Structures are given as C-alpha cells and as structure tokens.
Amino acid sequence: MDTAIKILLVDDNENNLMSMEVVLEKEGYQFFRATSGREALRVLLKQEDFSLILLDVKMPTMDGYETAELIYQRDKLRQIPIIFITAHDYEEAAIFKGYQAGAVDFIRKPFNPQLLRSKVAVFSELYQKNQLLRQQEERLQSINNELMQFNQVLEQRVLDRTNELEKLNGELKALNLSKDKFLSVISHDLRNPLTSLLASSENLLRDAAKMPPDRIKMLAGIINRTSNRILTQLNELVEWAKSQREKTEFNKQRLHLVHGINESLELLRGNARQKELKLENNIPHDIYVHADSLMLRSILQNLVTNAIKFTPNGGGAIKVTAQPLNGMVEICVRDFGTGMSEETKKILLGDEHYSSLMGTSQEKGTGLGLLLVKDFVMQHGGTIRVDSELGKGTCFRFTVPRFDEGQD
C-alpha cells in the first residue's frame, strides 16, 4: 500500500499555491494543484488517495465551502481531511459553516509558515498511522481468512478420516459376520453328515467280523457317498466364503427347486435313518427359484436337521413342500415331533438369540443355525415364520424369489 503523503492545494491565486509548496517542500510531500473548485473535483476524480486537502475559502464561481460539500458527497473521499485557508477573521458563523461543510481546521492568510508546517505534519502523521492501521487490519483479515480456510480443510480431513474409519469398521464387522456365518454353516451343514459317517464307520468297525457281505457293502457305500458329498460341500463352502469377501451381493441364479431339495436331503438321510424317519421331497417339478444355491441348501439342511432332532424315533416322515405365493415360493419343512410352546415361537420370530429351541425337549441347541437361516432368508428378500403345536409337530415356512422365464 502507498504511504506517500499526497496533498491537494486548491487556491485561485497561483502565488498562494507557490507559497504553500515552498513552505512545505522540505518535508518531502507530493503536491497536486488546482486553481478552482471544479479543477479540484477533476483531480479527485482521477486520484482519491490524498492525505490532506488545503482548500481556499474565497474562490470565484464555487467557493471552498461548496467545493468541500461536493467532495464529501463521494464516499471514497470522505476520509480526506480538509483545512480551510481563509483571509477573513475567524467569525463564529464562518467557522460553523466551515465545520458543517467538513473542515477539520482553519488557517488564516497570510499564513504563518511554522503553523502551516505544524498542522500539516499532524495530519500527515495521522494519515500514516491510519494507513498502518489499515495494513494491520488487512493483514489480520488475511490471517483470519487463512485460519478459516485451514479450519475448513482440517474439518474436512477429520470428516474424511472419520468416514474412512467408519468404513473400515463396517468392513471389519462385515468380515467378522462373514466369519461367524461361515463357521455356523460348517457347524450345521457338515456336523450331521459327519455324525452319519462316524456312526456307519463305528458300526462297521465293531461288527464287521459277523456282518454279512451285503451289510458291509451297504455301510461302505454310505461311508463313500457321504465322504464324497462332505468333501464337495466343504469345497463349495470355501469358494462361497471367498466370494463373500470379494463381492457385496450373493450369487443368485436359476435353481430347479426339486433338485436342490434332493441334494440337501441326501446328506441327511443317514441321520434320519438312524431314527427310523423318512425324508419326503414333495416339491412340484415345475417350480424354479432365483436364489443362492449354497444359502438355500444351508437353510434347508438347518431346518431339516432341527426337524430330525426334535422328532422321536419312528415318528413318521419329515416332509418338504412348496407353493407359489405372490412372486415368491413358500417352502415348508414339516415334522410331527415334539412341537414347541408359544413362548419359544415368540423367541424364534423375534430378534432374541435362540438359547433353546424346544422347552419340552431334552435336546438343546445354540440356535446359531436358525439365526443363520433367518439371515439368509432376509438376504433373499423373503420372510420366515413357524407354525407349531406341542406334541403335534412343527412347520417352518420361508419364502424365496420365484424364477420366471425371461428373468435374468
């Protein structure tokens, strides 16, 4: 910012202008001249940063008071102090008129050089201090703006970092949930086939010496088929868990429901046979669903496993049926076992953990299987409910999307 002291000298007498410059020239001021009020206004239209105006009162056409009033009509010029130069005595009316026009002081002609230098020096110093003050204010404003920008950047970085941490936290939770689901799938989908496998192998080891060949062959066949199915299912589960980490959506595809039910029941027939139970697949052959095959198999095997568990020996058949329902397919897994109380049904249908599936049964479960079932059904956009009566059996009903021709 320019801090040079620029003074506008206004007098209709050239000699007076020369005299003022001579008196003030040693102070290093920069002077501009005007010999009339109109000329002074023209100068101020081009230059606005004057430190002081020395303005003669008595001028033809437009006197000093009129000139001052016109100068101060412009907002940018109101801060320039005006000292009136007058040849008249300091009459009260004249002084009042001068101050009303905007004067800050008066100097009488012929002026005292020392007095002129002194008064101009005061206003020059005041101008310089005001300029320094403006510079400091501008600097402070600049610093304040920089601080505001820095705070905005800092707040945005904190927000971005918070969002990143929340995203990472969500991913960790998803990984933990995926891990829990995977462990639950392994626990429920492989435990029962392994139980059947162990039972057949123990039977063979214990009684092989006295068994007829056809009995040995039958047990060996069960062991071989079950082992191969467990291996296949385990490999599929590993691939499924890997895919869950790599993508956000599960693998929905067109599935022939009756075949999917058969594959799920096949692994559990050994368990059912030990309790002299039949597994019946009563699904119509023309029904197709749009579902993740591994999730659907896990749902079915969990529900059928529970049905086997809570059905007494020789308790008849466990039946799987299905029917179309409003763009979905409702699948029912029905048993004729111990059933459950109203309290247990409320727990199953609510958000509580399943600490016990059957209050009347001696067989208890952790409930992880049904938590998994509920989760998988909901991921398909379906619903699950239970119909049960103590001593008469239970039917779990869940829905999955129906696949229609032309659907991707």
C-alpha positions as CSV (number, residue, x, y, z in Angstrom):
1,M,0.0,0.0,0.0
2,D,1.3,3.5,-0.9
3,T,2.2,5.6,2.2
4,A,3.4,8.7,0.4
5,I,1.9,12.0,1.7
6,K,-0.1,13.4,-1.2
7,I,-1.5,16.9,-0.6
8,L,-4.0,18.7,-2.9
9,L,-3.6,22.5,-2.9
10,V,-6.6,24.5,-4.0
11,D,-6.4,28.3,-4.5
12,D,-7.4,30.6,-7.3
13,N,-4.1,32.5,-6.8
14,E,-1.0,30.8,-8.2
15,N,1.2,32.8,-5.9
16,N,-0.6,31.3,-2.9
17,L,-0.1,27.8,-4.3
18,M,3.6,28.5,-4.8
19,S,3.9,29.9,-1.3
20,M,2.4,26.8,0.3
21,E,4.7,24.5,-1.7
22,V,7.8,26.5,-0.8
23,V,6.9,26.3,2.9
24,L,6.2,22.5,2.9
25,E,8.6,21.2,0.2
26,K,11.3,20.3,2.7
27,E,9.0,17.7,4.3
28,G,9.0,15.5,1.2
29,Y,5.3,15.8,0.5
30,Q,3.9,15.2,-3.0
31,F,1.8,18.1,-4.2
32,F,-1.1,18.4,-6.7
33,R,-2.5,21.9,-7.7
34,A,-6.0,23.2,-8.5
35,T,-6.9,26.8,-9.2
36,S,-10.7,26.3,-8.8
37,G,-13.2,24.2,-7.1
38,R,-14.1,22.5,-10.4
39,E,-10.5,21.7,-11.2
40,A,-10.1,20.3,-7.7
41,L,-13.0,17.9,-8.4
42,R,-11.5,16.9,-11.7
43,V,-8.2,16.0,-9.9
44,L,-10.1,14.0,-7.3
45,L,-11.9,12.0,-10.0
46,K,-8.5,10.7,-11.1
47,Q,-6.8,10.5,-7.7
48,E,-8.5,9.5,-4.5
49,D,-5.7,8.7,-2.1
50,F,-4.9,12.2,-0.8
51,S,-3.6,12.6,2.7
52,L,-4.8,16.2,3.0
53,I,-6.6,19.0,1.1
54,L,-5.6,22.6,1.7
55,L,-8.7,24.5,0.4
56,D,-9.0,28.3,-0.1
57,V,-12.4,29.5,1.1
58,K,-12.9,32.5,-1.2
59,M,-12.8,31.5,-4.8
60,P,-14.9,32.7,-7.8
61,T,-17.8,30.6,-9.2
62,M,-17.5,27.9,-6.5
63,D,-16.2,28.8,-3.1
64,G,-14.4,26.5,-0.7
65,Y,-17.5,25.5,1.3
66,E,-19.4,24.4,-1.9
67,T,-16.3,22.6,-3.1
68,A,-16.0,20.7,0.2
69,E,-19.7,19.7,0.2
70,L,-19.3,18.2,-3.3
71,I,-16.1,16.4,-2.4
72,Y,-17.7,14.8,0.6
73,Q,-20.7,13.6,-1.4
74,R,-18.4,10.8,-2.6
75,D,-18.0,8.0,0.0
76,K,-14.3,7.3,-1.0
77,L,-13.4,11.0,-0.4
78,R,-15.0,11.5,3.0
79,Q,-11.9,10.3,4.8
80,I,-9.7,13.0,3.4
81,P,-9.2,15.8,6.0
82,I,-9.7,19.4,4.7
83,I,-8.0,22.5,6.1
84,F,-9.6,25.7,5.0
85,I,-7.4,28.7,4.1
86,T,-9.2,32.0,4.7
87,A,-8.2,35.7,4.6
88,H,-11.1,36.6,6.9
89,D,-11.2,36.7,10.7
90,Y,-12.5,33.6,12.4
91,E,-16.1,34.7,12.7
92,E,-18.3,32.3,14.6
93,A,-20.7,31.9,11.6
94,A,-17.9,31.3,9.1
95,I,-16.3,28.7,11.4
96,F,-19.6,26.9,11.9
97,K,-20.3,26.9,8.2
98,G,-16.8,25.5,7.5
99,Y,-17.1,22.7,10.0
100,Q,-20.5,21.9,8.7
101,A,-19.0,21.6,5.2
102,G,-16.5,19.1,6.6
103,A,-13.5,21.2,7.7
104,V,-11.1,19.8,10.3
105,D,-9.2,23.0,10.8
106,F,-8.7,26.6,9.6
107,I,-5.5,28.6,8.7
108,R,-5.7,32.4,8.3
109,K,-4.0,34.3,5.5
110,P,-1.3,35.4,5.4
111,F,-0.4,32.1,7.0
112,N,2.3,31.5,9.5
113,P,4.8,29.1,7.8
114,Q,5.6,27.3,11.1
115,L,2.0,27.0,12.0
116,L,1.2,25.6,8.5
117,R,4.0,23.1,8.7
118,S,2.9,22.0,12.2
119,K,-0.7,21.4,11.2
120,V,0.1,19.6,8.0
121,A,2.6,17.4,9.9
122,V,-0.1,16.4,12.4
123,F,-2.5,15.3,9.7
124,S,0.4,13.6,7.8
125,E,1.3,11.6,10.8
126,L,-2.3,10.8,11.4
127,Y,-2.6,9.6,7.8
128,Q,0.4,7.4,8.1
129,K,-0.8,5.8,11.3
130,N,-4.2,5.2,9.7
131,Q,-2.5,3.6,6.8
132,L,-0.5,1.4,9.1
133,L,-3.7,0.5,11.0
134,R,-5.4,-0.4,7.7
135,Q,-2.5,-2.5,6.7
136,Q,-2.7,-4.3,10.1
137,E,-6.4,-4.8,9.7
138,E,-6.0,-6.2,6.2
139,R,-3.2,-8.5,7.5
140,L,-5.4,-9.6,10.4
141,Q,-8.3,-10.2,8.0
142,S,-6.0,-12.2,5.7
143,I,-4.8,-14.3,8.6
144,N,-8.3,-14.8,9.8
145,N,-9.3,-15.9,6.3
146,E,-6.3,-18.3,6.2
147,L,-7.3,-19.7,9.6
148,M,-10.9,-20.2,8.4
149,Q,-9.7,-22.0,5.3
150,F,-7.3,-24.1,7.4
151,N,-10.1,-25.0,9.8
152,Q,-12.3,-25.9,6.9
153,V,-9.6,-28.1,5.4
154,L,-8.9,-29.6,8.8
155,E,-12.6,-30.2,9.4
156,Q,-12.9,-31.9,6.0
157,R,-9.8,-34.0,6.7
158,V,-11.2,-35.1,10.1
159,L,-14.6,-35.8,8.4
160,D,-12.9,-37.8,5.7
161,R,-10.8,-39.7,8.2
162,T,-13.8,-40.4,10.3
163,N,-15.7,-41.7,7.3
164,E,-12.7,-43.9,6.4
165,L,-12.6,-45.3,9.9
166,E,-16.3,-45.9,9.9
167,K,-16.0,-47.6,6.5
168,L,-13.1,-49.8,7.9
169,N,-15.1,-50.5,11.0
170,G,-18.1,-51.6,8.8
171,E,-15.8,-53.8,6.7
172,L,-14.4,-55.4,9.9
173,K,-17.8,-56.0,11.2
174,A,-18.8,-57.5,7.9
175,L,-15.8,-59.7,7.9
176,N,-16.5,-60.9,11.4
177,L,-20.1,-61.5,10.5
178,S,-19.0,-63.4,7.4
179,K,-16.6,-65.4,9.5
180,D,-19.3,-66.3,12.0
181,K,-21.7,-67.2,9.2
182,F,-19.1,-69.4,7.6
183,L,-18.3,-71.2,10.9
184,S,-22.0,-71.6,11.5
185,V,-22.5,-73.1,8.1
186,I,-19.7,-75.5,8.6
187,S,-21.0,-76.4,12.1
188,H,-24.6,-77.1,11.0
189,D,-24.2,-78.3,7.4
190,L,-21.3,-80.7,8.0
191,R,-21.9,-81.9,11.5
192,N,-24.8,-84.1,10.8
193,P,-23.3,-85.8,7.7
194,L,-20.2,-86.4,9.7
195,T,-22.3,-87.9,12.5
196,S,-23.8,-90.3,10.0
197,L,-20.4,-91.1,8.6
198,L,-19.0,-91.8,12.1
199,A,-22.0,-94.0,13.0
200,S,-21.6,-96.1,9.9
201,S,-17.8,-96.5,10.3
202,E,-18.2,-97.4,14.0
203,N,-20.8,-99.9,13.2
204,L,-18.5,-101.4,10.6
205,L,-15.5,-101.5,12.9
206,R,-17.5,-103.0,15.7
207,D,-19.4,-105.7,13.9
208,A,-17.5,-106.3,10.6
209,A,-16.5,-109.8,11.6
210,K,-20.0,-111.0,12.0
211,M,-21.7,-108.9,9.3
212,P,-22.9,-110.5,6.0
213,P,-21.2,-109.1,2.9
214,D,-24.2,-107.2,1.7
215,R,-24.4,-105.3,5.0
216,I,-20.7,-104.5,4.9
217,K,-21.2,-103.3,1.3
218,M,-24.1,-101.1,2.3
219,L,-22.2,-99.4,5.1
220,A,-19.1,-99.0,2.9
221,G,-21.4,-97.4,0.3
222,I,-22.8,-95.0,2.9
223,I,-19.3,-94.0,4.0
224,N,-18.1,-93.5,0.5
225,R,-21.1,-91.4,-0.7
226,T,-21.2,-89.3,2.5
227,S,-17.4,-88.7,2.4
228,N,-17.6,-87.5,-1.2
229,R,-20.5,-85.3,-0.5
230,I,-18.9,-83.8,2.5
231,L,-15.7,-83.0,0.5
232,T,-17.7,-81.5,-2.3
233,Q,-19.8,-79.4,0.1
234,L,-16.7,-78.3,2.0
235,N,-15.0,-77.1,-1.2
236,E,-18.2,-75.3,-2.2
237,L,-18.4,-73.6,1.2
238,V,-14.8,-72.4,0.9
239,E,-15.5,-71.0,-2.5
240,W,-18.6,-69.4,-1.2
241,A,-16.8,-67.8,1.8
242,K,-14.2,-66.5,-0.6
243,S,-16.8,-64.9,-2.9
244,Q,-18.5,-63.3,0.1
245,R,-15.2,-61.4,0.8
246,E,-14.8,-60.3,-2.8
247,K,-18.3,-59.1,-3.7
248,T,-21.1,-57.3,-1.9
249,E,-24.0,-59.4,-3.4
250,F,-24.6,-63.1,-3.1
251,N,-24.7,-65.3,-6.2
252,K,-28.4,-65.6,-7.1
253,Q,-29.2,-68.0,-10.0
254,R,-31.9,-70.0,-11.6
255,L,-32.4,-73.2,-9.5
256,H,-34.7,-76.2,-10.1
257,L,-36.2,-76.4,-6.6
258,V,-36.9,-80.2,-6.6
259,H,-33.3,-81.0,-7.5
260,G,-32.0,-78.5,-4.9
261,I,-34.2,-80.1,-2.2
262,N,-32.9,-83.6,-3.2
263,E,-29.3,-82.6,-2.8
264,S,-29.9,-81.1,0.6
265,L,-31.9,-84.1,1.9
266,E,-29.4,-86.7,0.6
267,L,-26.8,-85.7,3.1
268,L,-29.3,-86.1,6.0
269,R,-30.9,-89.4,5.1
270,G,-28.3,-91.3,7.2
271,N,-29.3,-89.2,10.3
272,A,-33.0,-89.8,9.6
273,R,-32.5,-93.5,9.0
274,Q,-30.9,-93.8,12.5
275,K,-34.2,-92.5,14.0
276,E,-36.3,-94.5,11.6
277,L,-37.6,-91.4,9.9
278,K,-38.4,-90.7,6.3
279,L,-37.4,-87.6,4.4
280,E,-40.0,-86.8,1.7
281,N,-39.5,-84.3,-1.1
282,N,-43.0,-83.3,-2.2
283,I,-41.9,-80.3,-4.4
284,P,-43.7,-79.9,-7.8
285,H,-41.3,-80.4,-10.7
286,D,-42.2,-77.1,-12.4
287,I,-41.0,-74.7,-9.7
288,Y,-37.8,-72.7,-10.2
289,V,-36.4,-70.2,-7.8
290,H,-33.9,-67.3,-8.0
291,A,-31.6,-68.0,-5.1
292,D,-28.0,-68.6,-3.9
293,S,-27.6,-72.4,-4.1
294,L,-25.3,-72.6,-1.0
295,M,-27.6,-70.4,1.1
296,L,-30.7,-72.3,0.1
297,R,-29.0,-75.6,0.9
298,S,-27.9,-74.3,4.3
299,I,-31.5,-73.1,5.1
300,L,-32.9,-76.4,4.2
301,Q,-30.3,-78.5,6.0
302,N,-30.7,-76.5,9.1
303,L,-34.5,-76.8,9.2
304,V,-34.5,-80.5,8.3
305,T,-31.7,-81.2,10.9
306,N,-33.8,-79.5,13.6
307,A,-36.9,-81.5,12.4
308,I,-34.9,-84.7,12.8
309,K,-33.6,-83.6,16.2
310,F,-37.0,-82.9,17.7
311,T,-38.8,-85.8,16.2
312,P,-38.8,-89.0,18.3
313,N,-37.7,-92.4,16.9
314,G,-40.2,-93.8,14.4
315,G,-42.0,-90.5,14.4
316,G,-43.1,-90.8,10.7
317,A,-41.9,-88.6,7.9
318,I,-40.4,-85.1,7.6
319,K,-42.0,-83.5,4.5
320,V,-40.8,-80.6,2.4
321,T,-43.4,-78.9,0.3
322,A,-43.6,-75.7,-1.8
323,Q,-46.2,-73.4,-3.4
324,P,-46.0,-70.2,-5.5
325,L,-47.1,-67.1,-3.5
326,N,-47.1,-63.5,-4.9
327,G,-44.0,-63.7,-7.0
328,M,-42.2,-65.8,-4.3
329,V,-42.1,-69.5,-3.5
330,E,-43.2,-70.6,0.0
331,I,-41.3,-73.7,1.2
332,C,-42.5,-75.6,4.2
333,V,-40.4,-78.1,6.3
334,R,-42.9,-80.1,8.4
335,D,-42.3,-82.6,11.1
336,F,-44.6,-84.5,13.5
337,G,-42.3,-84.3,16.5
338,T,-42.5,-82.6,20.0
339,G,-43.6,-79.2,18.8
340,M,-42.9,-76.0,20.7
341,S,-44.6,-73.7,23.2
342,E,-45.9,-70.2,22.3
343,E,-43.0,-68.7,24.3
344,T,-40.5,-70.5,22.2
345,K,-42.3,-69.4,19.0
346,K,-42.1,-65.8,20.1
347,I,-38.4,-66.1,20.6
348,L,-37.9,-67.7,17.2
349,L,-39.9,-64.9,15.5
350,G,-38.3,-62.0,17.4
351,D,-34.8,-60.6,17.5
352,E,-33.6,-62.5,20.6
353,H,-30.9,-65.1,20.4
354,Y,-32.2,-68.7,20.4
355,S,-30.8,-70.1,23.6
356,S,-33.2,-73.1,23.4
357,L,-35.3,-74.3,20.6
358,M,-37.7,-76.6,22.5
359,G,-38.5,-76.1,26.1
360,T,-40.1,-79.5,26.3
361,S,-37.3,-81.4,24.6
362,Q,-34.2,-82.7,26.3
363,E,-32.3,-81.8,23.1
364,K,-31.0,-78.3,23.3
365,G,-29.3,-76.2,20.7
366,T,-27.3,-73.0,20.5
367,G,-29.7,-71.5,17.9
368,L,-27.0,-70.4,15.6
369,G,-28.5,-72.5,12.8
370,L,-31.8,-70.6,13.0
371,L,-30.1,-67.3,13.2
372,L,-28.3,-68.2,10.0
373,V,-31.5,-69.3,8.4
374,K,-33.2,-66.1,9.2
375,D,-30.3,-64.0,7.9
376,F,-30.1,-66.0,4.6
377,V,-33.9,-65.8,4.0
378,M,-33.8,-62.0,4.6
379,Q,-30.9,-61.6,2.2
380,H,-33.2,-63.1,-0.5
381,G,-35.9,-60.6,0.4
382,G,-38.0,-63.4,1.9
383,T,-39.8,-64.0,5.2
384,I,-39.8,-66.9,7.7
385,R,-42.5,-68.0,10.2
386,V,-43.2,-71.0,12.3
387,D,-46.4,-73.0,13.0
388,S,-46.2,-75.4,15.8
389,E,-48.2,-77.1,18.5
390,L,-46.9,-79.1,21.5
391,G,-47.0,-82.8,20.9
392,K,-48.1,-82.5,17.2
393,G,-45.2,-81.1,15.3
394,T,-43.8,-78.0,13.7
395,C,-43.8,-76.4,10.2
396,F,-41.2,-73.8,9.3
397,R,-42.3,-71.7,6.3
398,F,-39.9,-69.4,4.4
399,T,-40.1,-67.7,1.1
400,V,-37.5,-67.1,-1.7
401,P,-38.0,-65.3,-5.1
402,R,-39.6,-67.3,-7.8
403,F,-37.8,-67.5,-11.1
404,D,-39.9,-66.8,-14.2
405,E,-38.9,-67.3,-17.8
406,G,-37.2,-64.2,-19.3
407,Q,-35.8,-63.3,-15.9
408,D,-32.0,-62.7,-15.7
